[in-house]
Amino acid sequence: MAGRLRTALLVLVLFSGPALAAPPLIEKGEAPALAGWSGFCERSPADCAVDLAESRAIRPSRETLEVIGAVNRYVNRTIDPVTDRERWGVEDVWDFPSDGKGDCEDFQLLKRKLLVEAGIPRRAMRMTVVINELGEGHAVLTVRTDGDDLILDNRTDAILSWSQTGYAFIKRESADRTGWVFLEPGKPAAVVTAAAQ
């Protein structure tokens, strides 16, 4: 019996990384761009360009996280949420909320613009499409860190790990070219530990 117990204890799988940290989302092949995003990029190509000299992810310091949180709260509290149908009379338009009104992607575009102005590399901040708990499409901003993908959302002032949002992640802007990639959840790394005999 003791031999079987030792054998059973030979392999112990532990999740690596800090507590509550999720593995980053994995990019899985090219995805079609949204028409609203394509129109935005035609009008504002610099806001869609990918600078390969920039870092793909940030190492978040306390100060950086404070700036990200402050920008998220500021935009969420100063922009009035309206649909594109109400604002523009059409189904999907991506633009900066320069008139103080916008829908989910407009909030996120402004957050990214302000964070770029604060010194965070644009390449580490990707517009992302999710499905919310009601089965509706929704846009959030992913800030890629060296340990997790953090989500900025106009529905909450909290900065959450992607795994804490309850959303199904579909696709986001590529960090390697002007375009989009499909997403799937990453799997925690396994560490194999042998028990002493």
N, C-alpha and C positions, 0 to 999 in steps of 0.2 A: 504494500500500500504506500509506504514512504517513497519507494522508487517511482511509482506513478505520480505521486504528488510532486516530486522533484521534476519529473518530466513535464508535468503540466505547468510548472512555474518557470521552465526554461525560457519561454518567450513571453515577454510582457510588452504590450504595445502602449506607448505613451504619446500623447499629443505634444508636439514641440511648439515652442514660441511662448510668449507671455500669456498669462491667463486672460481669457475672453477674446484674444486676438484670433481672427479667422485667417485662413490662407487667402491670398489674393485671388481675384477672379482670373480665369484663364481665357486668353483670346484664342478663338478657334476658327480661323478662316475669314475671308472677306464677306462682308454683309452689304446689302444694298443701302444706299444713303436715303434719308427721308427727303421728300421734295422741299419741305420748308427749310431744312438745313442747306440744301443745294442752292436755293434762292438766296439765303443769307450769305453763303460763301461767294456767290457772284457779286453781291453788293459790298461785301466786306471781306475780301480774300485774306487780308492779314490776320483776321480773327480765326481763320480755318487752317492757316499754313502750319506745317510741322517743321520745327527747327531741330534737326538731328544733333546739333551741338548741345542742346539743352538736355538736362537729366530727364529720364523717363519717370523717375520717382524722387520724392524728397525724403530726407531724414528729419522727421518733425521734432523741432525743439519746443519747449514750453511756449516761447514767444511766438513761434510760427503757428502753433495750434490756437493761441489766443487771437492772433490776427484772423485766422480762418473763421473762428467762432464769431468774432466781432463783425466781419463782413457778412456772414450768413444771417446774423440777427438784423443787421442794418437793412439789408435788401429785403428780407422777409417783412420787416415792419414799415418800410417806406413805400413799397410798391403795392398798388391795389390789384388784387387778382380779378382778371376778366378773361373771358374766352376770346380766341381769335375771331370767332363769329361776331361777338359783340364789338370788338375793337376794330377789326378790319373788314368784316362782312364775308370772310372766307374761312375755310376749315383749318388751315395750317399755315401760319406765317411765323418765321423765327426772326426776331429783331430785338434790339435793346429797348427797354421800356422807358424811352426818353420823355414820354408824356406822363410818367408815373403810373402806368398801367401795363399789365402783361399777364401771360399765362406761364406755366411751369418752365418752359425752355427760356423764356425771356428773363425770368428771375435768375436762372443759372448762367446765362450769357453775361449778365451784368456782374454777378459774383466773380466769374472768371476774369472779366476785364479789370475789376478792382483788385483782385489778388495778383494779377500780372503787374499792375502798377505798384503793388506792395513788394514785388521782387520774387514772387513764386513763379517758377518756370511754367509757361503755358503747356508745354509738352506733358507735364505731370498732372494736368487737369483736363479730363476728358468728359465731354457731353455724353450722357448715357441714357438709354431707353430701357424702361422697366415696365412690368405689368403690376399694378397695385392690387390691394386686397379686394377691390370691386371688379377686377378683371379689365380695368381700363389702362390704356397706354399713358405713360407719365415720363417726364424728363427730369433727371437729377444731374448733379455735377459730381463726378468721381475725382477725388484727390488721391493720387497714387503715392503711397509711402513705401519705404523699404520693408515694412512689415504687414501692411494691410491696405485695403482700399476703403477710404473714408468717403462718406456720402453727405453732400450738402443738398438740402431739400427745402422747397418753399412751404412744405406742410409741417415742418418742425424746426425749431431753433437748435435742436440737439445735433451735434456732429456724431454720426453713427458709423460703425463698421457696416459694410454692405450686408453682412450676415444678420445684423440686428434690425434691419429695416422691414422685413416681412415681404419684400418685393421679389418678384421673379426677374432676374437680370437677363435681358435679351441681347443687346448690342451697345457698343460705344464707339466713339471716334478712335481711329487707329493712332498709336503713338509713333508709327513709322512712316506714314504717308497721309495725304489728304484723302480720307475715306473712312469707312466703318468696318468693324470686325464683330463677329458673333462672340458671345460670352458663355462660359459655363463655370459653375462653382469649382474652386480648387479643393483638393483633398488635403487634410492635415498630413504632415510628414510623420512617418512611423519610426520610432526608435526601438530597436530590438535589444533586449537586455537578457543576459543569461544568468540564472541563479547558480549560486555556489553549491557544489555537491558535497 
